[in-house]
Amino acid sequence: MKVIVLASGSTGNCIYVQGSSGAIFIDAGRSGKEILGTKNEQGLAERAGCKLDMIEGVLVTHEHTDHIRGLKPVCSRLNIPAYGTAGTLSSYKAKYSGTKPPKCTNITCGEPFEVAGLSIEAFSVSHDATDPCGYMITDGDLRLGYCTDTGHISSAMQETLSHADALVLESNHCPDMLKNGGYPPYLKKRIASHRGHLSNPDAAELLCALANNLHSVILAHISEENNDPMLALKTADASCINDDLHLFAASTIPTRSACIRESGRECCVFNKEAWKYSIDLM
């Protein structure tokens, strides 16, 4: 299984997952032109080496703009459907009621379905959207968990993610940076709430519980205003007891790519050109 982070953060989210016989996008939160390019210029997907002819669908986590901005053009150009919960797809269609939506397929949390030869199961997360979800994606013996845009990790979510071999996990904000930052009080309250976004310490706590089962973790949806990718990485690294775990932080923050090694563990920060890196899960 190959994972490429094309975009991650409040400016847009899109991740490419390629299995042994097909591929998918998770979310399409950048414009169609950015993701797929134009007649004269390649988009992020082609520049990153994504195999467009293998992509058979887009898994949608929820209807916020930074996750669906490019959904219609991506689905239309690749002639593929969007998959999401009934609540998510209904809210998406309402948001763009003046345009014809792409082909949409309703899914139900807890009920497995198949796309591109991948076995997929959605699970509920806690976010201020209509029926948002994360995903468990299985290809043969490999299982990838995808969990962003959640204010907390429930026991049911932790149980689901405990079966993952690799994980894309939100590490959105540093509580102190959020508290002392320039956001208005209502927005700080929303982000820090149980229906907001996962903090660095909360992400680290989950990784501490799951570390022995994981071999690769990508920290994602890192706030450009209330976090630092190196801080997110170091907070997660300090919690991990598995020296063989590979930790990556994918960020749109224009910081220099960095790599640290502690206790034999590889820990890397990807800057705004995270799409240049692909992670092979074996």
Long-range contacts (C-beta under 8 A, 24 or more apart in sequence): 1-137, 1-139, 1-142, 1-144, 1-166, 1-280, 1-281, 2-278, 2-279, 2-280, 2-281, 3-144, 3-166, 3-168, 3-218, 3-278, 3-279, 3-281, 4-48, 4-49, 4-50, 4-275, 4-277, 4-278, 4-279, 5-168, 5-218, 5-220, 5-250, 5-270, 5-274, 5-275, 5-277, 6-30, 6-35, 6-44, 6-45, 6-48, 6-50, 6-274, 6-275, 7-34, 7-35, 7-44, 7-252, 7-274, 7-275, 8-220, 8-221, 8-222, 8-250, 8-251, 8-252, 8-274, 9-66, 9-221, 9-222, 9-223, 9-224, 9-251, 9-252, 9-253, 10-66, 10-221, 10-223, 10-224, 10-225, 11-66, 11-224, 11-252, 12-66, 12-67, 12-69, 12-70, 13-66, 13-67, 13-148, 13-220, 13-221, 14-44, 14-70, 15-146, 15-168, 15-220, 16-45, 16-48, 16-50, 16-55, 17-118, 17-137, 17-144, 18-50, 18-51, 18-54, 19-116, 19-117, 19-118, 19-137, 19-139, 20-117, 20-139, 20-140, 21-116, 21-117, 22-54, 22-55, 22-56, 22-115, 22-116, 22-117, 22-118, 23-50, 23-51, 23-54, 23-55, 23-56, 23-116, 24-55, 24-56, 24-57, 24-58, 24-59, 24-115, 24-116, 24-118, 24-137, 25-55, 25-57, 25-58, 25-59, 25-74, 26-58, 26-59, 26-61, 26-135, 26-146, 26-168, 27-58, 27-59, 27-60, 27-61, 27-67, 27-68, 28-58, 28-60, 28-67, 28-68, 28-69, 28-70, 28-71, 28-74, 28-75, 29-65, 29-66, 29-67, 29-68, 29-69, 29-70, 30-69, 30-70, 31-69, 31-70, 31-73, 32-70, 32-72, 32-73, 32-74, 32-76, 32-77, 33-73, 34-70, 35-70, 35-74, 36-70, 36-73, 36-74, 36-77, 36-78, 44-275, 47-275, 47-276, 48-275, 48-276, 48-278, 49-278, 52-78, 54-116, 55-80, 55-116, 56-80, 56-115, 56-116, 57-81, 57-82, 57-83, 57-105, 57-115, 57-116, 58-82, 58-83, 59-83, 59-84, 59-115, 59-120, 59-122, 59-135, 59-146, 60-84, 60-88, 60-89, 60-92, 61-88, 61-125, 61-132, 61-133, 61-134, 61-135, 61-146, 61-148, 61-149, 62-88, 62-127, 62-129, 62-130, 62-131, 62-132, 62-133, 62-149, 63-88, 63-91, 63-92, 63-95, 63-129, 63-130, 64-129, 64-149, 67-149, 68-92, 68-95, 71-102, 72-96, 72-99, 72-101, 72-102, 75-102, 75-103, 76-102, 81-105, 83-107, 83-113, 83-115, 83-120, 84-133, 85-109, 85-122, 85-131, 85-132, 85-133, 86-131, 87-130, 87-131, 88-129, 88-130, 88-131, 88-132, 88-133, 90-130, 91-129, 91-130, 109-133, 123-156, 123-157, 123-160, 124-156, 124-157, 125-149, 125-150, 125-157, 126-150, 126-151, 126-152, 126-154, 126-194, 126-195, 127-151, 127-195, 127-196, 127-197, 128-190, 128-193, 128-195, 128-196, 134-160, 136-160, 136-161, 136-163, 136-164, 142-166, 142-281, 142-282, 144-168, 144-281, 145-169, 148-198, 148-220, 148-221, 149-197, 149-221, 150-197, 150-198, 151-192, 151-193, 151-194, 151-195, 151-196, 151-197, 151-198, 152-194, 152-198, 152-202, 153-198, 153-202, 153-205, 153-206, 158-206, 158-209, 158-210, 161-206, 161-210, 162-209, 162-210, 162-213, 163-213, 164-210, 164-213, 164-214, 165-213, 165-214, 165-215, 165-216, 165-281, 166-214, 166-215, 166-216, 166-217, 166-218, 166-279, 166-281, 167-207, 167-210, 167-214, 167-216, 167-217, 167-218, 168-217, 168-218, 168-220, 169-198, 169-203, 169-206, 169-207, 169-217, 169-218, 169-219, 169-220, 170-197, 170-198, 170-203, 170-219, 170-220, 170-221, 171-198, 171-199, 171-200, 171-203, 171-204, 171-219, 171-220, 171-221, 171-222, 171-227, 171-232, 171-235, 171-236, 171-249, 172-197, 172-198, 172-199, 172-200, 172-221, 172-222, 172-223, 172-226, 172-227, 173-197, 173-199, 173-200, 173-223, 173-226, 173-227, 174-199, 174-200, 174-226, 174-227, 174-228, 174-231, 174-232, 174-235, 175-199, 175-200, 175-201, 177-225, 177-226, 177-227, 177-228, 178-223, 178-226, 181-225, 181-226, 182-225, 183-225, 183-226, 191-223, 191-226, 197-221, 197-223, 200-227, 200-231, 200-232, 200-235, 200-236, 201-235, 203-232, 203-235, 203-236, 204-235, 204-236, 204-238, 204-239, 205-239, 207-236, 207-239, 207-240, 208-239, 208-240, 208-241, 211-239, 211-240, 211-241, 211-242, 211-245, 212-241, 212-242, 214-242, 214-245, 215-244, 215-245, 215-246, 215-281, 216-245, 216-246, 216-248, 216-279, 216-281, 217-245, 217-246, 217-247, 217-248, 218-248, 218-249, 218-250, 218-279, 219-247, 219-248, 219-249, 219-250, 220-250, 222-249, 222-250, 222-251, 222-252, 222-253, 224-252, 224-253, 228-253, 228-255, 229-253, 229-255, 229-269, 229-270, 229-271, 230-255, 230-258, 230-269, 233-260, 233-267, 233-268, 233-269, 234-260, 234-267, 237-262, 237-265, 237-267, 240-265, 246-279, 248-277, 248-279, 250-274
